[in-house]
Amino acid sequence: EELEEDVNRVVPPSELRARIEDVLEVLADFKSRREPGRSRSEYIERLAQDMAELFGYLQELVDYFLSMLGPNEALEFLEA
């Protein structure tokens, strides 16, 4: 539902950054911080979409970085 809402609006960079940080926190301690019913792959998908939009990369390229690196390392790579 969140994903559908964001398709039709421009998300400010500050909001993207905050969502990325929130997802990284959940992934760091997934078992205790996740929302019931949400899978790890849903969090990774949201993270990839937000990173792609924030840094101006293709979604497929960000997915590739996330497959090679951990989420935190991928963020550091994109920020460099």
C-alpha atoms as a printed R data frame, in Angstrom:
   type eleno elety resid chain resno      x       y       z
1  ATOM     1    CA   GLU     A     1  0.000   0.000   0.000
2  ATOM     2    CA   GLU     A     2  2.848   2.403   0.804
3  ATOM     3    CA   LEU     A     3  4.467   1.603  -2.520
4  ATOM     4    CA   GLU     A     4  1.298   2.386  -4.447
5  ATOM     5    CA   GLU     A     5  0.929   5.781  -2.759
6  ATOM     6    CA   ASP     A     6  4.499   6.836  -3.601
7  ATOM     7    CA   VAL     A     7  4.166   6.066  -7.314
8  ATOM     8    CA   ASN     A     8  2.010   9.142  -7.875
9  ATOM     9    CA   ARG     A     9  3.956  11.695  -5.849
10 ATOM    10    CA   VAL     A    10  7.422  13.141  -5.560
11 ATOM    11    CA   VAL     A    11  9.000  12.051  -2.291
12 ATOM    12    CA   PRO     A    12 11.331  14.652  -0.745
13 ATOM    13    CA   PRO     A    13 14.959  13.523  -0.297
14 ATOM    14    CA   SER     A    14 14.722  14.001   3.482
15 ATOM    15    CA   GLU     A    15 11.798  11.564   3.619
16 ATOM    16    CA   LEU     A    16 13.657   9.045   1.442
17 ATOM    17    CA   ARG     A    17 16.717   9.300   3.696
18 ATOM    18    CA   ALA     A    18 14.556   8.788   6.814
19 ATOM    19    CA   ARG     A    19 12.856   5.735   5.297
20 ATOM    20    CA   ILE     A    20 16.211   4.267   4.299
21 ATOM    21    CA   GLU     A    21 17.508   4.700   7.845
22 ATOM    22    CA   ASP     A    22 14.319   3.161   9.277
23 ATOM    23    CA   VAL     A    23 14.582   0.120   7.013
24 ATOM    24    CA   LEU     A    24 18.274  -0.323   7.854
25 ATOM    25    CA   GLU     A    25 17.413  -0.301  11.569
26 ATOM    26    CA   VAL     A    26 14.756  -2.971  11.050
27 ATOM    27    CA   LEU     A    27 17.105  -5.119   8.963
28 ATOM    28    CA   ALA     A    28 19.828  -4.843  11.620
29 ATOM    29    CA   ASP     A    29 17.563  -6.613  14.143
30 ATOM    30    CA   PHE     A    30 14.944  -8.095  11.858
31 ATOM    31    CA   LYS     A    31 13.465 -10.671  14.220
32 ATOM    32    CA   SER     A    32 12.453  -8.179  16.894
33 ATOM    33    CA   ARG     A    33 11.877  -4.978  14.866
34 ATOM    34    CA   ARG     A    34  9.931  -6.111  11.830
35 ATOM    35    CA   GLU     A    35  6.252  -5.413  11.367
36 ATOM    36    CA   PRO     A    36  4.202  -8.596  11.741
37 ATOM    37    CA   GLY     A    37  3.386 -10.040   8.354
38 ATOM    38    CA   ARG     A    38  6.155  -8.230   6.442
39 ATOM    39    CA   SER     A    39  8.935 -10.303   4.967
40 ATOM    40    CA   ARG     A    40 12.610  -9.408   4.748
41 ATOM    41    CA   SER     A    41 12.284  -9.267   0.953
42 ATOM    42    CA   GLU     A    42  9.613  -6.556   1.280
43 ATOM    43    CA   TYR     A    43 11.989  -4.444   3.348
44 ATOM    44    CA   ILE     A    44 14.817  -5.011   0.849
45 ATOM    45    CA   GLU     A    45 12.510  -4.051  -2.033
46 ATOM    46    CA   ARG     A    46 11.479  -0.818  -0.275
47 ATOM    47    CA   LEU     A    47 15.133  -0.054   0.516
48 ATOM    48    CA   ALA     A    48 16.185  -0.612  -3.101
49 ATOM    49    CA   GLN     A    49 13.406   1.596  -4.459
50 ATOM    50    CA   ASP     A    50 14.231   4.420  -2.054
51 ATOM    51    CA   MET     A    51 17.983   4.181  -2.729
52 ATOM    52    CA   ALA     A    52 17.408   4.181  -6.491
53 ATOM    53    CA   GLU     A    53 15.227   7.279  -6.269
54 ATOM    54    CA   LEU     A    54 17.457   9.139  -3.807
55 ATOM    55    CA   PHE     A    55 20.712   8.536  -5.681
56 ATOM    56    CA   GLY     A    56 19.336   8.498  -9.234
57 ATOM    57    CA   TYR     A    57 20.312   4.921 -10.080
58 ATOM    58    CA   LEU     A    58 18.316   2.341 -11.992
59 ATOM    59    CA   GLN     A    59 16.402  -0.020  -9.714
60 ATOM    60    CA   GLU     A    60 18.149  -3.027 -11.285
61 ATOM    61    CA   LEU     A    61 21.583  -1.594 -10.502
62 ATOM    62    CA   VAL     A    62 20.681  -0.955  -6.860
63 ATOM    63    CA   ASP     A    63 19.278  -4.506  -6.654
64 ATOM    64    CA   TYR     A    64 22.639  -5.750  -7.964
65 ATOM    65    CA   PHE     A    65 24.563  -3.743  -5.348
66 ATOM    66    CA   LEU     A    66 22.311  -5.117  -2.605
67 ATOM    67    CA   SER     A    67 22.890  -8.662  -3.833
68 ATOM    68    CA   MET     A    68 26.682  -8.182  -3.706
69 ATOM    69    CA   LEU     A    69 26.904  -6.078  -0.543
70 ATOM    70    CA   GLY     A    70 24.952  -5.888   2.683
71 ATOM    71    CA   PRO     A    71 22.355  -3.119   3.003
72 ATOM    72    CA   ASN     A    72 24.642  -0.812   5.023
73 ATOM    73    CA   GLU     A    73 27.592  -1.366   2.699
74 ATOM    74    CA   ALA     A    74 25.407  -0.717  -0.355
75 ATOM    75    CA   LEU     A    75 24.323   2.608   1.161
76 ATOM    76    CA   GLU     A    76 27.937   3.561   1.872
77 ATOM    77    CA   PHE     A    77 28.872   2.665  -1.697
78 ATOM    78    CA   LEU     A    78 26.073   4.786  -3.175
79 ATOM    79    CA   GLU     A    79 26.934   7.732  -0.939
80 ATOM    80    CA   ALA     A    80 30.620   7.676  -1.986
